[in-house]
Amino acid sequence: MNKEFFEAIALLEKESGISSDYMYEKINAAIISATKNSYGNRDNVVCEIDPEKKTMRVYVRIAVVEEIEEPLAEMTLEQARNYDKNAQVGSFVEITLDPKKFGRIVAQTAKSVIRQGIREAERELAAKEFQNRHQEVVTAKVNIVYPDTGDASIEIGRANAILPKADQIPGEVLE
């Protein structure tokens, strides 16, 4: 899974121009956001993505206490010793979570946050593309002309935009 995951991010960067670091940041936030709901909306869920080693680790940090007051954030010493033989009261135990075993809701939440991050990055890239060409005559590919309004969907480089009828050259026919 890890190899394919990192290859997919590299391919996304190559095809769309969205930096892989940005995507790792969004994926990290998405996984934490999605899994937090399963652990009482606490800040004890950690996601570590290491692109160089091609590893991703998701875990929950649980405090070791003598008496449990918050079941999703604490465990007794006896319970902690099942995960770490050297656990002590006052320390933390890291319980690794398997992303493959996340439920449907967690996966949907993560997917939604990742898609939103991609859309944001694409909008930023499009804005930069147009800012660089401000007050410049450019060639664009016309994707579609909407017959009801006369507006045109155009493509300039990697960016897409709507060219309103009012901004078109009068008498020019776009195809």
C-alpha positions as CSV (number, residue, x, y, z in Angstrom):
1,M,0.0,0.0,0.0
2,N,2.7,2.5,0.9
3,K,4.6,2.2,-2.4
4,E,1.4,2.8,-4.4
5,F,0.4,5.7,-2.2
6,F,3.7,7.5,-2.6
7,E,3.7,6.8,-6.4
8,A,0.2,8.2,-6.7
9,I,1.3,11.4,-4.9
10,A,4.3,11.8,-7.2
11,L,2.1,11.3,-10.2
12,L,-0.4,13.9,-9.0
13,E,2.5,16.3,-8.5
14,K,3.7,15.7,-12.1
15,E,0.3,15.9,-13.7
16,S,-1.3,18.8,-11.8
17,G,1.7,20.7,-10.5
18,I,0.5,20.4,-6.9
19,S,3.5,20.0,-4.6
20,S,3.8,16.6,-3.0
21,D,4.6,18.3,0.4
22,Y,1.3,20.2,0.2
23,M,-0.5,16.9,-0.5
24,Y,1.2,15.1,2.4
25,E,0.2,18.0,4.7
26,K,-3.5,17.7,3.5
27,I,-3.5,14.0,3.8
28,N,-2.0,14.2,7.3
29,A,-4.7,16.7,8.3
30,A,-7.4,14.6,6.7
31,I,-6.4,11.4,8.5
32,I,-6.1,13.1,11.8
33,S,-9.4,14.9,11.4
34,A,-11.2,11.8,10.3
35,T,-9.8,9.5,13.1
36,K,-10.2,12.1,15.8
37,N,-14.0,11.5,15.8
38,S,-13.4,7.9,16.8
39,Y,-11.2,8.9,19.8
40,G,-13.4,11.6,21.4
41,N,-12.2,14.6,19.3
42,R,-8.9,14.6,21.2
43,D,-5.5,15.7,20.1
44,N,-4.0,12.3,20.7
45,V,-4.2,11.0,17.2
46,V,-0.9,11.4,15.3
47,C,-0.1,10.8,11.6
48,E,3.5,10.7,10.4
49,I,4.3,10.6,6.7
50,D,7.9,10.1,5.6
51,P,8.2,10.4,1.8
52,E,11.9,9.6,1.8
53,K,11.4,6.3,3.6
54,K,8.0,5.8,2.0
55,T,6.3,5.2,5.3
56,M,3.1,6.3,6.9
57,R,2.3,5.7,10.5
58,V,-1.0,6.6,12.3
59,Y,-1.2,6.1,16.0
60,V,-3.0,7.2,19.2
61,R,-1.1,8.4,22.2
62,I,-2.8,7.2,25.4
63,A,-1.8,8.4,28.8
64,V,-1.0,5.7,31.4
65,V,-2.8,6.5,34.7
66,E,-3.7,4.8,37.9
67,E,-7.4,5.5,37.6
68,I,-9.2,6.1,34.3
69,E,-11.2,9.4,34.1
70,E,-11.3,9.7,30.3
71,P,-11.6,6.3,28.7
72,L,-10.6,7.4,25.2
73,A,-7.5,9.2,26.4
74,E,-6.3,7.1,29.3
75,M,-5.6,3.5,30.2
76,T,-4.4,1.7,33.3
77,L,-0.8,0.4,33.8
78,E,-2.0,-3.2,33.3
79,Q,-3.7,-2.3,30.0
80,A,-0.6,-0.3,28.9
81,R,1.7,-3.2,29.5
82,N,-0.2,-5.1,26.7
83,Y,1.3,-2.6,24.3
84,D,4.6,-1.6,25.9
85,K,6.2,-3.7,28.6
86,N,8.2,-0.7,29.9
87,A,5.1,1.5,30.3
88,Q,4.9,3.5,33.5
89,V,2.2,5.6,35.2
90,G,2.6,9.2,33.8
91,S,4.0,8.1,30.4
92,F,2.2,7.6,27.1
93,V,1.6,4.4,25.1
94,E,1.4,4.7,21.3
95,I,-1.1,2.4,19.7
96,T,-0.6,2.0,16.0
97,L,-3.8,2.2,13.9
98,D,-4.1,0.4,10.6
99,P,-5.5,2.8,7.9
100,K,-6.8,-0.2,6.0
101,K,-9.1,-1.0,8.9
102,F,-10.6,2.5,9.1
103,G,-14.4,2.5,8.8
104,R,-16.4,3.9,5.9
105,I,-17.1,7.2,7.7
106,V,-13.4,7.8,8.4
107,A,-12.5,7.0,4.8
108,Q,-15.2,9.3,3.5
109,T,-14.1,12.2,5.7
110,A,-10.5,11.8,4.7
111,K,-11.4,11.6,1.0
112,S,-13.5,14.8,1.3
113,V,-10.7,16.7,3.0
114,I,-8.1,15.5,0.5
115,R,-10.4,16.5,-2.5
116,Q,-10.9,19.9,-0.9
117,G,-7.2,20.3,-0.6
118,I,-6.7,19.4,-4.3
119,R,-9.3,21.9,-5.4
120,E,-7.7,24.6,-3.2
121,A,-4.3,23.9,-4.7
122,E,-5.7,23.9,-8.3
123,R,-7.4,27.3,-7.7
124,E,-4.1,28.7,-6.4
125,L,-2.3,27.5,-9.4
126,A,-4.9,28.9,-11.7
127,A,-4.8,32.3,-10.0
128,K,-1.0,32.4,-10.3
129,E,-1.3,31.4,-14.0
130,F,-3.6,34.3,-14.6
131,Q,-1.7,36.8,-12.5
132,N,1.4,36.1,-14.5
133,R,-0.5,36.9,-17.7
134,H,-2.3,40.1,-16.5
135,Q,-2.8,42.6,-19.3
136,E,-1.2,40.2,-21.8
137,V,-2.7,38.8,-25.0
138,V,-2.7,35.0,-24.8
139,T,-3.9,32.0,-26.9
140,A,-6.5,29.8,-25.3
141,K,-8.3,26.6,-26.2
142,V,-12.1,26.9,-26.2
143,N,-13.6,23.9,-24.5
144,I,-17.3,24.9,-24.9
145,V,-19.4,27.8,-25.8
146,Y,-22.7,28.0,-23.8
147,P,-25.4,28.8,-26.3
148,D,-27.8,30.3,-23.8
149,T,-25.3,33.0,-22.5
150,G,-22.6,33.1,-25.1
151,D,-20.0,32.6,-22.3
152,A,-17.0,30.3,-23.2
153,S,-15.1,27.8,-21.1
154,I,-11.5,28.2,-22.0
155,E,-8.2,26.6,-21.1
156,I,-5.0,28.6,-20.8
157,G,-2.0,26.4,-20.0
158,R,-3.2,24.2,-17.1
159,A,-5.8,26.7,-15.9
160,N,-9.5,26.7,-16.9
161,A,-11.7,29.8,-16.9
162,I,-15.0,31.2,-18.0
163,L,-14.8,34.0,-20.6
164,P,-18.0,36.0,-20.3
165,K,-19.7,37.2,-23.5
166,A,-19.2,40.8,-22.4
167,D,-15.4,40.3,-22.3
168,Q,-15.2,38.7,-25.8
169,I,-14.3,40.7,-28.9
170,P,-17.5,41.9,-30.5
171,G,-18.3,40.0,-33.7
172,E,-15.8,37.2,-33.0
173,V,-17.2,33.7,-33.2
174,L,-15.7,31.2,-30.8
175,E,-15.7,27.5,-31.8
